[in-house]
Amino acid sequence: MTTPPEQLLPATRRALLHRLATTQSEGRAPSVAAAVVRDGEIVWDGSRSASDGQSPGTDTQYRIGSITKTFTAVLILRLRDEGLLDLGDPLEKHVPGTGAGEVTIAQLLAHAGGLAAESPGPWWERTPGSLRPHLADILGEEPFRHPSGRVHHYSNLGYALLGTVVERLRGASWEDVLRREVLEPLALHRTAAQPSAPYAEAWAVHPWADVLLPEPVEDYGLMAPAGQLWSTTADLARFAVFLSRGDDRVLSAESVREMRTPAAPSATRDLASGASYGLGTQVLHIEGRTFVGHGGSVPGFLAALLTSVDDDLTAVVLANCTSGPAVFVAAVDLVRIVAEAEPRPPQPWRPLREVDQGQLELTGPWYWGPSPYALRLAAEGGLVLDSLTAAGRGSPFLAQEDGTWLGLEGYFAGEVLRAVRRPDGSPSHLDIGSFVFTREPYDAGAPVPGGVDPEGWRGLKQ
């Protein structure tokens, strides 16, 4: 039996509804729908509509545009985890003859392949995919705008190519593979490449008058993996939980964590704004919080899915107009409202169930040269190295079968920590990628690189 989600306070719920109403009113949107997820459950949902008595519900479909890319990235990571491709593979290995075969799968996922943002010819988001039946039609004669791997340049073409990779390796359409391998296992029954009632109509709003124009809703064909999907606030809420925790039926927690890790070289403007890109996800630093998710924009629709990792809070905001409402800003605000009004209590402290005495004696102060650090024992045999100065480098480390520990974050990510012991078994020093950590600053009894002056520490004569 599951525990029902904790209800938000009435004042919090009112603040959320007020923020959503402001988004719809000031953005002049025919409708907006939103949901907030906490601890894996929807704790609030709301909507506003220009039509009396027709407010959308959590099962109303909106087109989600480029959030589709995150779904496509999940399919690629599944192929990688099954050993059917490597992220370092060139496109040519799996889809030969495109003229863009030098780019790697990882570069396509991170928008770092140097490809053009859009396909040549008529605007693909407002014209039928039948106008572009072949890859040559969407790539054109000159698909590159930058050298591969040098800069993050958003490319819808790249995700069209990734969809083709999925089709070639699975022997089925991108849509069928997505439904079978992601949508059905995660119970995303209202997410699909084509809409089914109830769904929102696509509109454009005149910039200088309160009047509407219907937007065409096209099947994007080969470009579908970049922006075809329709979904609901309820389905995207479930998808956000998966992106935070993983699900072994689809992708492990380790693989979804990899998706959330910045993977593309950022442009100067992106660095200044705190924006980066992982493998099919946007990573944003906003107002002291780290958000992971994606936005979407196609004619007639806007969408945002953002998760504050530290708060374990997600906001989904959907609107059915081409421009106007700032759905990304609204999603950030919905998270902030809940986080500030009802901060999540910390988990209870609990002692470890078991402890390895050999690991326990490694804990405490260590020094890299004169710089002080502290090593703590973490759960499941892990270690956490913390710098005791603002400029130091720390990292959690995961225990390995050979008795070493692997760095997980920061400067020491991927580096190996080894505890070197004396003949009597007592710890002599730590070695992390040739950095020697000793129990005393520049301990003369440890193999400090460069040696230690035999006269030791001294004062300065005037």
Disulfide bonds with the S-S distance in Angstrom:
none
